[in-house]
Amino acid sequence: MIRFVYLLLIISLSRVSVFAQLNESDTVKFQTRVSLTGGYQQGNINIFTLRTKADVVYSPIKNIVLKSQNSSLYQTFSSTKVDNDIFSRNYFYYKPQNNIYPFGIAYISSNYRRKINTRIFAGSGATWQLLNKKYNVVKLSVNVIYETNIFKGSTFNYSTYNGYNKINVWRSTLFVSGWNYLFNKHVRLYYDVYYQQAFNDKNNYRTQFDIGADLPVWKGLNFTALYTFSHENVTIKNIKEEDKILSLGFAYLIIKK
């Protein structure tokens, strides 16, 4: 009961953006969102989930935009820790107001459930703005990255990688993101989808999609729901390839022109 009350307090007091994604193509100088979502169940099975996210978009000079997306996930199942992850994705954009613009990316993460101690990659690519309106945005991005994975084990579901706890690989990425307002602008639907394929192994790929909705509550405060599906095709042996997570929380926008 104490955890449940604590969770409600931190969710209700958190200040977060009404946008699931901050738009680097906006002409404002500074944007930020801090979100906190989670859930709690108590009874025959005790489940506690807490997801945090902090995003920043900053334009220090004309034509240059920096974006940093950072998140964490902590989850217990019957008092046993099943998730304790971190994630940081950072971008450097040049002239993002253009219809097509280049970017550099650097990423670091860990995944407790999938026994990934550290994942680091860096690379570059380009984004194409298919639609960039006030209430409707759709973007398509492609990039090439070099990735290093350090696992907490050396036996995999594909024997090609057995005996190694460190896997280095070149990958290509296809990424689609956007948001649309529905029902006379009372509901905002947002989504991110990506697919990453290794160049040297058709079996080494992963994909993920996030889909969510914001519903206005009061003066910029929104109730938000987010569903995440992820599939990683190369995993430590006996670790499932797919994960699905549904989380609920509140959202609020912070922008400085």
C-alpha positions in Angstrom: 0.0 0.0 0.0 2.9 2.4 0.8 4.4 1.8 -2.6 1.0 2.5 -4.3 0.6 5.8 -2.5 4.2 6.8 -3.3 3.7 6.0 -6.9 0.5 8.1 -7.2 2.2 11.0 -5.5 5.3 11.1 -7.8 3.1 10.6 -10.9 0.7 13.4 -10.0 3.5 15.8 -9.1 5.7 15.1 -12.1 5.9 17.8 -14.9 6.1 16.2 -18.3 5.5 17.2 -21.9 2.2 16.7 -23.8 4.4 15.6 -26.7 5.8 12.0 -26.7 8.5 13.3 -29.1 10.0 16.7 -29.1 10.3 18.1 -32.6 13.8 19.2 -33.5 12.4 21.0 -36.6 10.5 23.6 -34.4 12.1 27.0 -34.4 11.9 27.4 -30.6 15.3 27.6 -28.8 14.6 25.1 -26.0 12.1 22.3 -25.4 12.1 19.8 -22.5 9.9 17.0 -21.2 10.2 14.9 -18.1 7.7 12.0 -17.8 7.0 9.4 -15.2 4.6 6.5 -15.7 4.1 3.2 -13.9 1.7 0.7 -12.4 1.3 -1.3 -9.2 -0.6 -4.5 -8.5 -0.9 -6.2 -5.0 -2.4 -9.5 -4.1 -1.6 -13.0 -5.2 1.0 -11.5 -7.5 2.8 -8.2 -6.7 3.9 -6.1 -9.7 5.6 -2.7 -9.5 6.7 -0.8 -12.6 8.3 2.7 -12.8 9.3 4.3 -16.1 11.0 7.7 -16.2 12.0 9.8 -19.3 13.8 13.1 -19.7 14.1 14.7 -23.2 15.8 18.0 -24.2 16.0 19.8 -27.5 18.3 22.8 -27.6 19.4 25.1 -30.4 22.6 26.9 -29.3 23.1 28.7 -32.7 21.2 29.0 -35.9 21.0 25.8 -38.0 22.3 23.6 -35.2 20.1 21.6 -32.9 21.0 19.1 -30.2 18.6 16.5 -28.9 19.0 14.1 -25.9 16.5 11.4 -25.1 17.0 9.6 -21.7 14.9 7.0 -19.9 15.0 4.3 -17.3 12.8 1.3 -16.4 12.5 -0.4 -13.1 10.2 -3.4 -12.5 9.7 -6.0 -9.8 7.6 -9.2 -10.0 6.7 -10.7 -6.6 9.6 -8.7 -5.1 12.0 -10.1 -7.7 13.8 -7.5 -9.8 13.1 -8.1 -13.5 14.1 -4.8 -15.1 16.6 -2.1 -14.2 17.5 -0.4 -17.5 19.0 2.8 -18.7 18.8 4.4 -22.1 20.4 7.5 -23.6 20.1 8.5 -27.3 21.7 11.8 -28.4 21.5 13.6 -31.7 23.3 16.4 -33.6 21.1 18.0 -36.3 22.1 20.4 -39.1 19.3 22.6 -40.5 16.5 20.5 -39.3 13.9 22.9 -40.7 14.7 21.6 -44.2 12.6 19.0 -45.8 15.7 16.6 -45.7 18.4 17.1 -43.1 21.5 15.2 -41.8 22.2 14.1 -38.3 24.7 12.3 -36.1 23.7 9.9 -33.4 25.3 8.4 -30.2 23.6 5.9 -28.0 24.2 4.0 -24.8 21.9 1.6 -22.9 21.7 -1.5 -20.7 18.9 -4.2 -20.4 18.7 -6.2 -17.2 16.1 -8.6 -18.5 18.0 -9.5 -21.7 21.3 -9.6 -19.9 22.8 -6.8 -21.9 25.4 -5.2 -19.7 26.2 -2.3 -22.1 25.2 -1.4 -25.6 26.9 1.5 -27.4 26.5 2.7 -31.0 27.3 5.8 -33.0 26.7 6.7 -36.6 25.0 9.2 -39.0 22.0 9.4 -41.3 19.3 11.7 -42.7 15.7 12.5 -41.9 12.9 13.2 -44.4 9.9 15.2 -43.2 7.0 13.6 -45.0 4.6 15.8 -43.1 5.3 18.7 -40.8 2.1 20.6 -39.8 1.0 22.0 -36.5 -1.3 19.0 -35.7 0.2 16.3 -37.9 3.8 15.2 -38.2 5.4 12.2 -39.9 9.2 11.7 -40.3 11.2 9.0 -41.9 14.9 8.5 -41.0 17.7 6.2 -42.1 21.1 5.8 -40.7 24.2 3.6 -40.6 25.8 2.8 -37.2 28.6 0.8 -35.6 27.5 -1.0 -32.5 29.2 -2.8 -29.5 27.3 -5.1 -27.2 28.6 -6.6 -24.0 26.4 -9.4 -22.7 26.3 -11.1 -19.3 26.8 -14.5 -20.9 28.3 -16.2 -23.9 25.7 -18.8 -25.0 23.1 -17.5 -27.5 20.0 -18.7 -29.3 22.2 -18.6 -32.5 25.3 -20.7 -32.1 27.2 -18.3 -34.4 27.9 -16.1 -31.4 28.6 -18.8 -28.8 31.8 -18.2 -26.8 31.7 -14.4 -27.1 30.2 -12.0 -24.6 31.1 -9.1 -26.8 29.5 -8.6 -30.2 30.5 -5.8 -32.6 28.4 -5.2 -35.7 27.5 -2.6 -38.4 23.8 -1.9 -38.8 21.4 0.0 -40.9 18.3 1.6 -39.3 14.9 2.5 -40.7 12.9 4.8 -38.3 9.4 6.3 -38.6 7.9 8.7 -36.0 5.0 11.1 -35.8 1.8 12.2 -34.2 -1.7 13.1 -35.2 -4.6 14.9 -33.5 -7.9 13.1 -33.6 -11.5 13.8 -32.5 -11.5 17.5 -33.1 -8.0 17.8 -31.6 -9.1 16.3 -28.2 -6.9 13.2 -28.5 -3.3 13.0 -29.7 -2.0 9.7 -31.1 1.8 9.3 -31.3 4.2 6.6 -32.4 7.8 5.6 -33.0 8.8 2.5 -35.1 12.3 1.3 -36.0 13.9 -1.7 -37.6 17.7 -2.4 -37.3 19.5 -5.0 -39.4 23.1 -6.2 -39.2 25.0 -6.1 -42.4 26.8 -9.4 -41.9 24.0 -11.6 -40.6 20.3 -11.7 -41.6 19.4 -13.3 -38.3 20.8 -10.4 -36.3 18.1 -7.8 -36.3 15.7 -6.0 -33.9 12.6 -4.0 -34.0 10.5 -1.9 -31.7 7.4 0.2 -31.8 5.9 2.7 -29.2 2.3 3.8 -29.6 0.5 6.1 -27.2 -2.3 8.6 -26.7 -2.6 11.9 -24.8 -6.0 13.0 -23.5 -6.3 16.6 -22.1 -7.2 16.9 -18.4 -6.7 20.5 -17.3 -4.7 23.5 -18.5 -2.1 21.6 -20.5 -2.1 18.6 -18.2 -2.8 15.3 -20.1 -3.4 11.8 -19.2 -1.1 9.6 -21.3 -1.0 5.9 -22.1 2.0 4.2 -23.8 2.4 0.7 -25.2 5.8 -0.7 -26.2 6.6 -3.8 -28.2 10.2 -4.9 -28.8 11.8 -7.9 -30.5 15.5 -8.7 -30.4 16.3 -11.7 -32.6 19.8 -12.5 -31.1 19.6 -13.1 -27.3 21.3 -14.9 -24.5 20.0 -18.5 -24.5 16.6 -19.0 -22.7 15.9 -15.3 -22.9 12.7 -14.5 -24.8 13.0 -12.4 -27.9 9.8 -10.3 -27.3 8.7 -7.9 -24.6 5.5 -5.9 -24.2 4.9 -3.1 -21.7 1.8 -0.9 -21.1 2.3 2.1 -18.8 0.0 5.0 -17.7 0.8 8.5 -16.4 0.4 12.2 -16.9 2.0 14.8 -19.2 2.7 18.5 -19.4 4.6 20.6 -22.0 7.5 23.0 -21.2 8.8 25.2 -24.1 11.0 28.3 -24.1 11.2 30.4 -27.3 
